[in-house]
Amino acid sequence: MFTQNDIQQMEKRGSNQNDVEQQIQHFIDGFPYAQLVAPATPGNGLIVYNDDEIEKLETFLDEQRQSIDILKFVPASGAASRMFKHLFEFMSTYEATNEDLRKFNKDQGFNSVHYFFEHIHDFPFFDDLKKVMARNNLNIEDLLRSKNLVPILEYLLTDKGLSYASLPKGLLKFHSYKQQPPRMSIEEHLVEGAVYAASADGVAQIHFTVSPEHRGKFLGAIEATRHIYEKKYNIRFEIAFSEQKPYTDTIAVDLDNKPFRDTNGELLFRPGGHGALIENLNEIKTPLVFIKNIDNIVPDSLKPETFRYKKVIGGALLTHIQKIHAYLNKLINEQLSNETLNEIADYCNNTLFMKLDDSFDAASPEEKTKALIDKLNRPVRVCGMVKNEGEPGGGPYLVKNQKGHISLQIVESSQMDQNNPEQMEMVKNATHFNPVDLVCYLYDYQGNKFDLTEFVDPITGFISQKSKDGRDLKAQELPGLWNGAMARWITLFVEAPIITFNPVKTVNDLLRKEHQAG
């Protein structure tokens, strides 16, 4: 299948030939749908804490922070271009004709271009846009009055001005403040890290995954602002950056599942999606890691509740870590009674929902011990889940894997069999969805870091159809970071309030009250 030049190309990028061949086999075989057993709901896989429990978990995390290293991990390489899709479409067709103006004035919904311009003064980047246009003798107010709107979009989106469409979300201004300059989303993550990721000695570790072409801009933005927040919160930041590894890119194929070659005859590799970041997470040397998307951030006035639930899921994680590690030490170092083994089994089955096989009850003590160690000696994560209010995205489910083992998983809609009525009935009955707000523990009971790549389920990837040079191709995404890449972890789901989920998918989302409350 591959020439010597192909093999050299793989070696140069660090790709493993066996992995590439396996990716092609995935194209041929396809990926199986997730086998949903039930949605995780309150009392059945999803924990809802009362006020007293919430307060205790907050306090517990604050106490434990005195003796444990914490890091905030933020995937931040995603481009902002999709935020401006409707503006690009408008810019390519609008000529201010009577028909254009009629259409413009008719569509006044929240996500419309009309709403964008009607509220353009409320965006945190408005002053920057006004200034960059003025340098070229363009008055934005005059253009708005005359409905000459294309130049405004050109100066916002392209290299004529702010180049917002070519920047990552982390470098866009997200929030305005009355007594201080507007903040980029990356700055809001610095504030979050200063509050809940600072250690006892006042060091807040934050790790951003970035694209190579924007690393310098991220570094410049951090260095220009970090002193503000270090002084305000009396902490010191340790900021690290990493990039998606080239060897995690996946091969593209044509519609006959043959390797796709570019105009130079070379193999085409494409980024493998956020699941590739399991390699970056695997290099983290800190036991406790909070993960949150770059665009899910709120201004200061709404942060207290998000801070509270960060501490809740962190406290919940450490509570279970203590129990899991205590059980593992007993299982490995002591000869346990059948009563104790059954107690641990009950914890696996009914608290962690790491369901043991039906054969467990009749097994010997040695077999039971081995089975329990296998279930418990894994990385652990606690995921905040919010009530489903019609937002798109994955959700919490009990899932049966290819070996028949049942566990808690975050499942995306692309993993679900839309043509299976029984599966879709479970989706219909789901009560919560995934805002991507989780905390992870990466070390084992002996204090050694897990190799996270050993806990990936490789058959949970995704195939899509794309094009290159006018030719159709098929692309493959790796198992998602919080989906298949963590499929073999211990997972706990905790209900969190909807205020913890405030993503910015389109630029108009910055006009929502949650992002205007600075």
Secondary structure, 3 states (H helix, E strand, C coil): CCCHHHHHHHHHHCCCHHHHHHHHHHHHHCCCCCEEEEECEECEEEECCCHHHHHHHHHHHHHHCCCCCEEEEEECCCECHHHHHHHHHHHHHCCCCHHHHHHHHHCCCCCCHHHHHHCHHHCCCHHHHHHHHHCCCCCHHHHHHCCCCHHHHHHHHCCCCCCHHHCEHHHCEEECCCCCCCEEHHHHHHHHHHHHCECCCCEEEEEEECCHHHHHHHHHHHHHHHHHHHHHHCCEEEEEEECCCHHHCEECECCCCCECECCCCCECEECCCHHHHHHHHHCCCCCEEEEECCCCCCCHHHHHHHHHHHHHHHHHHHHHHHHHHHHHHHHHHCCCCHHHHHHHHHHHHHCCCCCCCHHHCCCCHHHHHHHHHHHHCCCEEEEEEEECCCCCCCEEEEEECCCCCEEEEEECHHHCCCCCHHHHHHHHCCCEECCCEEEEECECCCCCECCHHHHCCCCCCEEEEEEECCEEEEEEECCCCCCHHHCCCEEEEEECCHHHCCCCCCHHHHHCHHHCCC
